[in-house]
């Protein structure tokens, strides 16, 4: 299941805020300020949903900590006298 992530939500809110408050151009047939407001609302709702899904999925996870095995004993291949 693909969900909107926090990063995507942040980008939508930022682009929407720029379109809503910083752009002074007028479009023919559409309102730039309304589209900016819609993008900000969609970004905020997406952030709330993704945070809720992240919180719900983190409660279901069980952390399995692997038990460390002891290191293997050194293998002696050949013994010889050193003088």
N, C-alpha and C positions, 0 to 999 in steps of 0.2 A: 504494500500500500504506500503510495507516494503521498507525502504530506508536505505542506508548506513549512519550511524551516524558519528559524529565527532570523537568519541572514536575509532570506527572501522577504520576509515581513519588514525588516528594517529598510531594505532597499525600496520597497513599495511605499512605506511611510515617507522616506526621504524624497523620492521623486514626486509623490503627491504633495508634500509641503512646498517643494520648489514650484510646482505647477500652480498651487493654490495662492501662494503669497509672493512669489518673486517674478512670475511671468506677467508682463503687461500687454502681451500681444492679444489681439482679438481674432478668433477663428470664425470663418464663415460657415455656419451650420452647426457648430458645437461650441460649448462654453468650456474654456480651458480651466477655469476655476472650479467648476462642478466636477470635472474629470479628476482634478487634483484632490478634491475632497473625497470622492469615491475611492481613489487609490489609497488615501490615508486610512479610511474606514476598513477597507479590505486588508490592509497591512496589519492594523491593530487586531482585527478579528482573527487573522491567521496566526499572529503571535500568541494570542490567548489560547487558541486551539492547540498549537504545537507545544506550548508549555504544559497544558493539561495532559496531552498524550505522552509527553516525556515523563511527567510525574507518575502517570498511571503505569507506564511500562517499567519504570525503575522500581516500583513496589513489587512487581511480579518476579523480578530477577532474583535469583539466589546466587550469592557469590560462592563459588567453589574454589577453595584455596588448595592447590596441589600440595601434597605432602612430599617434602624433599627426601629423596632416597639417600642413604649414606654413600659416600664416595667408594668406588670399588677399591679393593685391596690391591696393592702393587703386585704385579706378576714378576716373579723371579725366573728368568729364563735359563741362566747359566751361572754357576758359582765357580770362581777360580781364585787362587791365591795371588795376592799382589804383594811383592816384596821389594 
